[in-house]
Amino acid sequence: MIKIIVNNYELDEEQLKPVLENAKYSLIIAGAGSGKTLTLIGKIKYMLENQLIQPEEICTISFTNEATNNLKQNIFKNCHVDVPTFTFHKLALDILKKEKIFYTIAKPDLLEFTIDEFFQTKCFGNSFLAKKCYKILDVPPFFSWKKILESAKFPGIKKLILTFINLFKANGYFQNDLKEILKKAQKEPLLYIVYAIYLLYESNKESSGILDFDDIILKATSYLKEHHCSLPYKLLIIDEFQDTSLCRFQFVQEILKQTDASLCVVGDDYQSIYHFSGCDLTIFLNFSSYFPNVKSYKLETTYRNSDELVKSAGKFIQKNPNQIKKELKSSKHILKPIKLIYYKNKDSVLEKVLKKIPEDQEIFLLGRNHYDLKKYTKDLAYSLKENQELVFTKFPNHKIRFLTVHAAKGLESDVVILLNLEDTLYGFPSLLKDEKILSFIKKEQSYPFEEERRLFYVALTRTKTFVYLLIPKYNPSCFIKELKKDKNTECLFL
């Protein structure tokens, strides 16, 4: 039996299978805490040690700079060689650079700056657009731009415009597509504003000679379609594949056409939580339809959570029939790992829970929103250190970090405390509905709270031991109404 050791762990049978079979096209469906990174590194290590491939012939891709750097370091630690490791946009830049094509990347906040610029200076030079602005922001005519920016509706409108344009570009739409959308929806005043801001944004980039991240990927894809490039890759490995957008996937397809490389992707459809930024889960779910003879593998043994927790979390997430069925299991057993903490007084409940947790346990405080922490710390003084570390005056020896659930994805802690399980507009699940204009570019979710359900699953599975859920006694989240029937939960009243 072949043994592969990664980070001092021996790959189990599930992890070994996609490594040793080495299919042309492989999809690894990895449950939370099942060692997907170990499997990817194990695959690279095995191929290099057996001289099946050279380091420069491998291309590994992840989604953030942090994830990419961690992956690169882990590969070097285990394989003792550098393997090309990129984010999508850095790979696109690298390909263009090798072809002597150079671009400057726009600052990440350029679109946000452009929206502010529009409302401050541009919209009042056009009476038609000015009337639309007054209407969508529900302010009297002839408001100054300062008053506009201070209006109650402006932050929400700004966020909606950002979301629309980001989704629009990630799904490969262009100016003519937006014109067609505008023709279909002439009664939607916000679309006129979006169109004007989109044109201003594209103009600002063109006049400065810069491109945003999606532009870079689109440029590289277009270049690959029209030119032959001597790319060395024989194997592409993509981590977190459930977060792929259409424009990223089309980029990958063009690389495969040029190189005839093998493709190995890994991800977890249960943890697809970035639909708002253009990620398209259907690419992951339908992966087998894009390539011939795809081999699918499941990593269903978790090394993070207890068996009781993954059974309960799995039952919760699989109520959505569109998810891939997985039967996660663990050799770790903990009685009642899910603690439902009902409270009457929001100001004191967090302190009462912290008293129950030993000082040697690392704690994640997770919120659905950035401002959730403030709701529970009115009478609990703290200071915020680097890396979102909290030091509470009453608990100076507790090691605690506050993160949103989105930011906690991919991380783990000894104990998790989940805030804000309320049945309110900004609770968990969030009851905010997508604005009508997003329906023109965003696929409708086919199951109630589909993405919120996945986000809740991510929150539950960050813990190595217990997860404490803070719930208002008289207004509990609908998710709690489901979960409290589960045999692995314990109800406490504090």
N, C-alpha and C positions, 0 to 999 in steps of 0.2 A: 504493500500500500504506500503510495507516494505521500510524503509529508511536506507541507509548505508552512513555514513559520513567518508570521508578519507581526511586528511589534511585540514579540515574545508570545504570541498566541498562535496555536496550531489551527489552521482552517478546518472546519468541520465538513461532513460529507456534502451538505447542501452548498457550501461555499466552494468546495473543490470541483463540483461538477461543471460549472461554466468555465472554470479555469482549464481543466484538462480536455474538455471536448473541443474547445477552440473553434466554435462554429463561425461561419462567414458573417452571419447576422445574428446577434444574440440580444435578448431582452432579459435583464435581471430585475425581477420585481421583489424589492427588498422591504421587509417590514421594519418598523421602528426598532432601532437598537439591535439589528440583526447582523451587523458587521459588513455593510456594503463597501465601505472604504477599504477594509482589510481584503475583501474579495478582489476589488479592482487592483490593489497593489500586488496581491498574490498572483493575479493573472500576468501582470507585467514582469514580476520576479521570475515566474516559471518560464515565460517565453524567452527572457534574456539569458537565464542560466542554461537553458537547453538550446541556445543559439538559433531559436526560431525566428528571431527578429533582432535588429540593431536598435540601440536607443533612439537614434535620430529618425527612425521609421515609425515611431509611436507618437501619436498626438492625443494628449489628454485635455479635456475641456470641462470647466466648471463655470459657475455663473457669477461669482463675486471674486474680487481680488483676494479677500481673506481666505475663501475656500480654495482658490487656486494655489495660493502660497502654501497653505497647510498641506495640500495634496503633493505639491512639488517637494516639500521638505520630507514628507513621509516616504515618498518614492526613493529619494536619495538615501535616507536613513536605512532602508531595507535592501535597496538594489545597488547602492554605492556608485550610481551614475546619474547624470542629469538627463531627464526625459522632457522633451518639449511639452510644456503645460501652459494653457492659455485660458483667458475668458474668451467669449465669442468675439467681442470687438477687438481684442488684442490679436487674435488669430487673423481676423480680417485685415487689420493694419499690417501685420507681418507679411501676409501674402502680397499686399499692394506694395509694401516697401521693397520686397525682393524683385518686383517688377518695375522698380524706380518710380513708383507713384506715391506721392507724399501728401498727407492731409493733417491739418491741425484739428484736434478734438475740442468741441465746444465745452464750456464749463457746465456741470450738471444742472445748475440753477438758471441757465439761459432762458428756458421756456417760462419759468416763473417770473423772471425779470421782464420778459416780453409782455406777459399779461399785465403786469403792473404798469409798464410803459404805455400800453394801449389805453388803459383806463385813465392814466394821468394826462396824456397828451393827445392821443390819436382820435379817440372816439368823438370828441367835441368838435373836431373839424369837419364832421359829416353829420348833418342833421338827422339823416335816416338812422345811422348807427346810434346817435345820441338818444333818440326816442326809444330804440330797442334796449339800451342800457338802463334808462329810467324805468322801463317796464319790468325787466327781469329782476332788477334790484329793489323794485317797489319803493322808489324814492321820488319826491316831487321833481318836476322839470327844473332845469337850471341849477341843480345841485353842483357845487364845486367838486373837483376830483378828490379833494381831501375828505369831504363829506361822504363821497362814494366809497372810499376805502374804509371809512369808519362805519358804514352801514351794516346792519345785522346780517344781511344776506351775502355780503361780499366774500367772506372766507369760504363759504360753501360753493358759491358760483366759481370762484377761482379754482378750487379743488376739482370741481366737475369739468372745467375746461382742460385742466392738466390731464385728467384721466382720459377724456375723450381723445385728445391729440396723441397721447402716448399709445393708447389702444389702436388708434387709426394707423399710426406709423408701424407699430409692431405687427399688424395684420397685413402689411404690404399695400396699403391704400395710398393713392396719390391725389393731386389737386383735382383732376377731372372726376375722380370718385366722389370727392366732397361736393363738387358742383351738382352731381346727380342726386346726392342725398338732400341737398338744399332744395332742388326742384320738387322732390317728393314730400318735403316737410316745410313748405313755405309758411305754415302757421306757427312754427317753432321759432320764436324770436332769438333764443339763445344760439341757434345754429348760425345765424348771420354774424353774431359776435365771434363765434368759434372760427368761422371762415375768415373773417378779417384778421384775427389773431394768428391763425395758421399762415396766412400770406405774409404778415409782418415778421413772423418767426423765420420763415424760409428766406425772406428778403434780408433779414439781419445776418443770417448765416452766410448767405451768398456774398454780401458786401464785405464781410470780414474774412471770407475764404476759409470758413470752418464747417465741420460736419458734426452732427450728434451721433450717439452710439448706433442707432438704427440706420442712419445714413451710411455709416462706414460698412456695416454688414451688407446693405443693399448694393453699395458700390462694388464691394468685393465679389458678391454673387453675380452681378451684371458682367464684371470683367471676366470671371471664370466661364461664363456662358459664351463669351465672344472670343476668348483667347486660350491657347494651351499654355499651362504653367507647369514647370518641372517641380512638382511637389513630391517630397520623398516618402510620404506616409503610406504605410501598409496596414496600419491599424489605428482607427479612431475610437477613443473611449470617451463617453459623455456621462458625467455625473449629474444627478438631480434632473434627469431627463423629463420628469413630469412637469417641469417649469419651462419647457421649450415653447417659443413663439413660432408662428408661421414663418416669419422672415429668417429666423435662425435655422429652422429645419430646412428651408430651401437652400440656404448657404451650405449646410452639411451635404445635401444631395448633390450639389455641384462639385464639391470636393471629391465625393465618392465617384462621380462620373469621370473626373480627371485622373484619379489614382487607382480605381478598382480596389480600394482598401477594404478591409474587414471593418465591421462596425459593432461595437459593444456598448449598449446603453444600460444605465441602472437608475432606478427611481422607485418611488412609492406613490401610487395614485391617491392613497389615503392622506398624503401630506401635500397635495397640490393646493396652495393657498395664495397664489399670486395672479389670479385671473384678471384682477383690476389693472395689472401692468402689461397685459398682452399675452400672458401664458395661455396656451391652448392644450388642455388635458386630453382632448380627443386624439392628438398626435401620439401620445403615450398609449392610450387605450386601443388605438387602431394600428399600432406599430407593425403588426404582422401583415397588414394589407399593403404596405409600402415596399416590401422587399420579399424575394423568394426564399422559401425554406428557412424561415426564422425559427430559431430555437429559443423557447421561453423557459426561464428558471425562476423558482421562488425561494427566497430566503425567509423561512418562517420560524426560525429559532431566535428568540430575542435574548440578549445577554444583559439588558438594562432593567427591564421591568419584571415584576413578578407574574407568574402564570395567571393569578387571579385578576390582576389589572389588565393584562392584554386580552383576556377573554371578555371582560366587561367592555373595554374600549372597542374591541373588534365587533362585538354585538351591536354597539351603538353606531359605528361607522357603516356597517354593512346593511343598515336599514335603507340606505340608498342603493337601489338595485344596479346602478350604473358603475359601481365600484367593482374592481376585480376581487373575487372571493379569495381570502387568505385565512389560514388557520394558524395564527401565531401561537407559539408555545414557549414555555420557559421552565428551567429546572429550579428556579427560585420560587419559594412559596411564602406569601405574607397574608395573614388573616385580615380581611376587611381593609384593603389598601386605600380605598376611596372614602374619605371622610367628608360628609355633608354637614357643614357648620351653619346652622340656622341662628340668626341673631335678630334682636330688636334694636340694639344700639350699634350703629355703624362705627361710632367713634372709639368703642372699646374692644370690638371683636378681634382685631388684628393682634393687639397686645395679649389677649387671652390665648390665642393660638400660638403665638411665639413662646409663651411660657411652657407650652407642652413639648417643645422641640429641643433636644439636647444641644449644647453649645458646639459639639464636635461635628454637627451635621450642617453641610452646606445647604443653603436655602435659596430657591428662586421665588421671588414675588412676581407673578405674571398678571398683566392687565390686558384687557381687550383693546384699551386705548392708552395713549401716553399719560393722560391726566387721571387715570384710575387711582393711582397711589394716593393722591391728595384727598380723595374721598374718605380714606381710611386712616389718615394720620393727623386729624384735627387736634387730638390730644396726645400725640405721640411724636416727640421731637426727634429729628434725625438730621444727619448731614450726608450729602451725596459725594462720593469719591470718584476716582477714575474707574472706567469700565462699568459704570452704573452700580458700583458697590455702595450699599447703604450701611451707615453706622447709627443705630438707634441709641439714644442716651440711656434708656433703661436696659438695653441688651448689648453692651459694648463688645462682648466676646462672640456674638453670633456673626457668622459670615453670610451676608445676604446680598443678592443682586436683584434690582428691579428691571424687568424687561417687558416689552409687549410680547404677545404670543408669537407674532410674526418674527420678531428679532430672536426669539428663543429656539426657533426651528434649527435642528441639527445639534443642539446643545443638550446637556443633561445635568441633573443636580440630585443630591441625596433626597431632598424633600422639595415639594412644590406647593405653594399657596396660590390659589387662583382667585382673583378678585372679581367683583362686579357681576355675579350671577343673578342679575336682575332682569325682570321683564319690562324693559324700558327701551326707548329709542336708541340709546347709546349703551345698552347692556350687552349681555352675551347669551344668545346671539344678538347682534345688532339688528334692530328692526328697521333701519334705514333702507328704503327701497331705491334701486337704481333709477336715476332720472330717465325720462322717456327718450332723450336724445341718444343715450348709450345703446338703445335697442337697435339702432341703425348699423352698429359696427360690432356689437357684442352678442355672442350666442346666449340664448336664454338658458337659465339653469332649469334642469328638468325635474328637480326634486327640491322640496321646500328647504330653505337654508342650506343648500348643498355645500357651498364653500365655508359657511360658518360652522357647519358640522365637522368638516375636515380640520378647521382651525381649532375647534374644541378637542378633537382627537389628538392633535399635536400637543396641546396643553397637557392633557392627561398623561401622555407618554414621555414627558420630559423627566419624570421622577424615577429614582432607583428604589424608593421605598413607598412612601405615602404621598398622596395628593389631598390637600385640604381645600375645599371649595366654599367660599364665603357667600352665604345666601340670605337675603332679607326674608324673614319669616312670612310676611304677608304679601310678598310680590316676587315669588321665585321664577327663575328662567324656565322656559318650556323644556330645555335640555335637562334640567334637574328633575322635572316631573317624570321624564323617561328614566333617568338614572336611579332614582330613589327606589325603584322596584327591583333593582338588581341585587342579587344575593351577596355581592362583594362590596357593598356599600354599608357604611355605618352612619346613622343620623345622630348628631349631637346638637344640643341647644345651649348656646353661650350668651 
